[in-house]
Structures are given as C-alpha cells and as structure tokens.
Amino acid sequence: MILPPPVNSSLPQTFLCGIWKRLLSHSLREYHVTRRTYSSSSGGHSCLPSTRKQGEVFIGSIVVCHLFIMNESGEANDPKPVRLIVAACRNMGIGLKGNLPWNLPNEFKYFLAKITSVSDPGKKNLIMWGRKSFETFPESLLPLPNTVIALLSKTLRSAPKYVQYICPDVHEIIKLGSTPPLSKEIETIWVLGGAKPYMEMMHHPWCDQIFFTKIMADFECDTFFPVFDKDIFNLAEGFPGIPSGIQEENDITYEFQVYNRNGRNGK
C-alpha cells in the first residue's frame, strides 16, 4: 500500500500533491520520498530518488525521472533551447561499436568547448546522453564543467559516476530541464546522441540548431546520424564563434557547420 506524504514534510505541499497524484497512477511501483541535496551553483533542491529509505540525505546519487513538477496546465514552465551536436563522415556515420571511428583531437576540443560553455556564469547546460555513448566517453575528462548529465536508460537503477539523473526517454529529460527547480539552473539542453535521441530531438519544437562537423572522409560505421531536412534547418554562414574554412588534422579534412531552424537565429 502506498501512503501519502507526511503533513510535516519539508517538501513544499504543492510539490507533494503532484507526487501523490502520480503515485496513485503508478500503484504497481514502490516509490520512496527522500530528501536529496544536490550541490550546485544555485543551491540545493529536493528530488525523487529511487531505492532510498525515507528521510535519508545523500549527495550525487541517482534520480529516476518518472515524477516531475509541472504547472497546472500540464506544460513545462520554462522552455529551453535544444541543440544537437555531432560529427559525421560522408555516409553520415557517427560511430563504430560505441566509439568514434576517427581521431581528431582539435575537433573533440571544439565539441567539449561547445557543450560546457554558458553565457551566464550562474547557469549550467543539461546534457542528454545515450547510455552507450556515455560509457565510451573518457572518464579522465569527467566531470564536465558547467553541466548536469541526464543519462537515457530504461534499465539502469544505479547512477554511473558523474551522472546526476537517469531518465527513461527524451521527453522526461526535456521536462526535467524545463521545470523547476532544475530549470532555474539550466541554460541550454545539448543532445549528444545516439541516433534515436538525435532523430527525436531534431523534430522537437525547441530544437533551434544543429552543430554539425562535416568530416570529408569515409569510415566504417554502424551508427548513423539521421538525415535532416535542409529546407527546415538552413546552413548559417559566418556563425559567431565557429572556426571558418576547411580544417585538417591527421590527414583528415573537416568543416564546422551550424544549421539554424527556419526563422530562428540562436547564438
């Protein structure tokens, strides 16, 4: 039996009411309301972790994003720009067995610089990351500055190191990043793959840009970036902060490109 939250709980009552409604609709699952302190530049907030005893305080563990705060209309409170970033070779290949098929250190530095940059020093970027892509990322580069990592997984029940959230699908991550309390911290939502999240998010109405590195070479790949409509996403000329012209590294040429969705000119 699921019991309602205690009246004297330290969580806001509007928050608890929303939780209680969702608990009723998920009565086959067992949830524990736990006070979680999340260390960030904007202070602590309370979340719903999994597999934690009531009243336990912990830092840097897992939050399973099945329950979230929404406004009374059921819509997210604070829309965020959603941006895809990817490098792809001639056949739109982006990976082989979970790894990058090429070795382009400067291109990789560009990628890191984009996803960790914020215009407001008090903000962070929410990183939407597929589990397989994350598992092959060099641990020596973690934690990433100015970021909150949300990992896509339907099976994980414990958080990998440096991951703040685990969510079952892309829509939960969007709601997570655009709803208080986390939305107060988030500037941009960056999508790092894999192929399915790229496909889903390029059709999301908040997706305004695709940061695309065009690699002018052929590589064996088993994962591919989805074809996108260039009548909807237009190639920007002379985009601020993006190196111009053809780059060359390890005998491989490539070009940094930015595609803006029609009618938008995000920076």
Secondary structure, DSSP 8 states (H G I E B T S, - for coil): ------TT-SS-HHHHHHHHHHHHHTTTS-----------TT-------SS--TT---SS---BTT-----TTSS-SS---EEEEEEE-TT-EEEBTTB-SS--HHHHHHHHHHHH--SSTT-EEEEEEEHHHHHTS-GGG-S-TTEEEEEE-SS--S--TT--EEESSHHHHHHHHHSTTGGGTEEEEEE---HHHHHHHHTSTTEEEEEEEEE-S----SEE-----TTTEEE-SS-TTS--SEEEETTEEEEEEEEEETT----
